[in-house]
């Protein structure tokens, strides 16, 4: 029985192709399974900290096991002994812990926390529908009236800084002096020195601008019980028929309302005395070279 050479060559080619396919499939199958999961090693890990047990397993199996979670130090692990693969030994070590082992490229493992299960929020129970009852309309708002009265008190009982300037004291201020002249003699008060009728008063270092517009001044100025200014500068009142000038330092909003953040100046006129007679006057003059003398 004769066989041609071409037939023999065809059979050999088919056998070589089949062998090549088998070899390729074996190589692919070996690469698909990590070497650390295939090889078995005699493992002997005593019970202790989980972080120490993982380092011992890595030395015994010569497999890289990585983790950066510090919580491994706080967990106790059980003892693991036997001829095991690295993956099986890790599974036993991490059983019952919040960690898991994940294969990484190159045959190693990474220890990470297990993902938390998603919590499904329960839908709130719908209350039973009841027929709406017609509520009566609310009563109209009533005005709130606060009544208060001022009362006299001794200056020693006043809880704050107060100073009373008595103009009856001789030499305190010159005749026909103004409020600006008087305030220069008080250490805690100063002015802007812009001129009469333009000065802003500084009390304890607090004052507002000369161009503050409609905003209230930080210092209140009263003539008796009547407020003199709202946002204007000091009008430099002439101290005629004035008995005392009171200086209240600090916020006075509880008694005088807004606009008294730094304090309050109150000029108290002298009460009329119908039983007597008094007068007051002044005179002034000026001599200018090349001109006539002036007087007032």
Beta strands, then each sheet from edge to edge (+ up, - down):
strand 1: 40-45
strand 2: 48-49
strand 3: 65-66
strand 4: 76-77
strand 5: 80-85
strand 6: 99-103
strand 7: 109-113
strand 8: 161-166
strand 9: 189-191
strand 10: 201-203
strand 11: 219-223
strand 12: 226-227
strand 13: 242-249
strand 14: 263-269
strand 15: 285-286
strand 16: 294-295
sheet 1: 1+ 5-
sheet 2: 2+ 4-
sheet 3: 3+ 7+ 6-
sheet 4: 8+ 13- 14+ 11+ 12-
sheet 5: 9+ 10-
sheet 6: 15+ 16-
end
